[in-house]
Amino acid sequence: MTLFSQNSVPLYKVHIIIENKPGISDPEGDTILHDLVLKASFPSVSKIRSAKMLKFDIKEKNKNTAKKKIQKLCDELRIYNPMVSKLTVQVFEL
């Protein structure tokens, strides 16, 4: 259920996950895999990809509008490099 009073706009939490596109090297993920996980005897793990998460709180009329607004913000402000990174947007009602 979205928290809002009769005259206010609902509040949403939006998570932005920024990670390298498939085929783009991920040195941080590779280092974690080889220098920590495999050396600690977890041989069933075969791949680790690192990512960055940004968390936004935003007041918008609905989830779709909140998602579009944060996507636009990330694109226009160049929060990520679309040539090498992909952006995943998750919207949660508060």
C-alpha distance (Angstrom), angle and dihedral (degrees) to the residues before:
residue distance angle dihedral
M1 . . .
T2 3.81 . .
L3 3.80 115.6 .
F4 3.80 113.4 -128.8
S5 3.76 141.1 121.9
Q6 3.78 123.5 -124.0
N7 3.82 94.5 -90.3
S8 3.78 100.6 35.8
V9 3.77 134.7 82.9
P10 3.83 118.2 -112.9
L11 3.80 120.0 -101.7
Y12 3.80 120.5 -128.3
K13 3.78 132.9 -174.0
V14 3.81 112.6 -137.8
H15 3.80 121.6 -165.0
I16 3.79 118.1 -159.5
I17 3.80 115.9 -162.4
I18 3.80 115.3 -164.4
E19 3.78 117.4 -167.8
N20 3.78 137.7 155.8
K21 3.78 115.4 -89.1
P22 3.81 117.3 -107.8
G23 3.80 109.4 -80.5
I24 3.83 93.3 29.2
S25 3.80 111.6 110.9
D26 3.79 118.4 -108.5
P27 3.82 107.3 -160.0
E28 3.82 92.9 176.4
G29 3.81 92.8 53.9
D30 3.82 91.2 44.6
T31 3.82 91.7 50.7
I32 3.81 92.3 49.8
L33 3.80 90.4 49.2
H34 3.80 98.5 46.3
D35 3.81 103.0 31.6
L36 3.79 99.7 37.9
V37 3.80 117.0 13.7
L38 3.80 101.2 39.5
K39 3.82 93.2 39.1
A40 3.81 88.2 52.6
S41 3.82 90.3 59.3
F42 3.79 102.0 -102.3
P43 3.82 97.7 131.7
S44 3.81 94.3 160.5
V45 3.83 89.5 72.2
S46 3.79 107.8 89.2
K47 3.80 105.1 169.4
I48 3.79 140.1 20.0
R49 3.80 125.1 -171.6
S50 3.79 119.3 -168.1
A51 3.80 124.0 -144.0
K52 3.78 141.0 177.2
M53 3.80 122.3 -125.9
L54 3.78 126.4 -155.8
K55 3.80 120.2 -170.0
F56 3.79 121.8 -152.8
D57 3.79 131.5 -175.0
I58 3.79 110.7 -152.6
K59 3.79 136.1 173.1
E60 3.80 111.6 -139.7
K61 3.79 136.9 146.3
N62 3.83 93.9 -107.9
K63 3.82 144.3 -3.9
N64 3.79 94.6 -97.2
T65 3.80 93.1 53.5
A66 3.81 90.9 47.1
K67 3.82 90.5 51.7
K68 3.82 93.4 48.0
K69 3.81 92.7 47.2
I70 3.82 93.8 51.8
Q71 3.82 91.5 43.6
K72 3.82 89.2 52.6
L73 3.81 91.1 47.4
C74 3.82 91.4 52.2
D75 3.80 92.6 46.8
E76 3.81 97.5 45.3
L77 3.80 96.1 42.3
R78 3.82 92.0 43.8
I79 3.80 92.5 -125.2
Y80 3.81 85.9 163.8
N81 3.80 137.3 19.0
P82 3.82 107.1 -111.0
M83 3.81 90.9 -162.2
V84 3.81 93.2 67.8
S85 3.80 105.6 11.2
K86 3.75 135.9 62.9
L87 3.77 124.4 -148.3
T88 3.79 124.9 -141.7
V89 3.81 117.0 -167.0
Q90 3.81 121.1 -159.3
V91 3.81 121.4 -177.6
F92 3.80 123.3 -161.6
E93 3.77 129.1 -173.8
L94 3.78 115.2 -127.4
